[in-house]
């Protein structure tokens, strides 16, 4: 049986429902990041989330 449904791949949203905290913890526990780099990666993630939060709630307007 062949499906007649066609998807427009350029229109579909590519969203994976995973929380940022879960993604960070999974990356830290995996072998993806070198053992000596875990602390630096954690600091980067903390800084990035603070920056993202600040930009989302206090947007800078250009006049």
C-alpha positions in Angstrom: 0.0 0.0 0.0 1.4 3.3 -1.0 0.7 6.5 0.9 -0.5 9.5 -1.2 0.5 12.0 1.5 3.3 14.3 0.4 5.3 16.4 2.8 7.1 19.6 1.8 10.4 19.1 3.6 11.4 22.7 3.1 8.2 23.8 5.0 8.2 21.3 7.8 9.5 22.6 11.1 12.5 20.6 12.4 11.8 20.7 16.1 12.9 18.1 18.6 11.1 18.5 21.9 14.0 18.3 24.4 14.7 20.7 27.2 17.9 22.6 27.2 18.8 21.3 30.6 18.3 17.7 29.4 20.4 18.4 26.3 23.3 19.9 28.3 23.3 17.0 30.9 23.2 14.4 28.1 26.1 16.1 26.4 28.1 16.3 29.6 27.5 12.6 30.4 28.4 11.4 26.9 31.8 10.9 25.4 31.2 13.8 23.0 33.1 16.4 25.1 36.6 15.7 26.3 36.8 15.1 30.1 38.9 18.2 30.7 36.4 20.4 28.8 33.3 19.6 30.9 33.7 22.5 33.2 34.3 25.0 30.4 31.3 23.6 28.5 29.1 24.0 31.5 30.3 27.6 32.0 29.6 28.3 28.3 26.1 26.9 28.6 25.4 28.9 31.7 26.6 32.1 30.0 24.6 31.3 26.8 21.3 30.7 28.6 21.7 33.9 30.7 22.4 35.9 27.5 19.5 34.2 25.7 17.2 35.0 28.6 18.4 38.6 28.7 17.8 39.1 25.0 14.4 37.5 25.1 13.1 39.6 28.0 15.0 42.8 27.5 15.3 43.3 23.8 17.5 46.1 22.5 15.8 48.3 20.0 17.7 50.0 17.3 16.5 53.5 16.5 
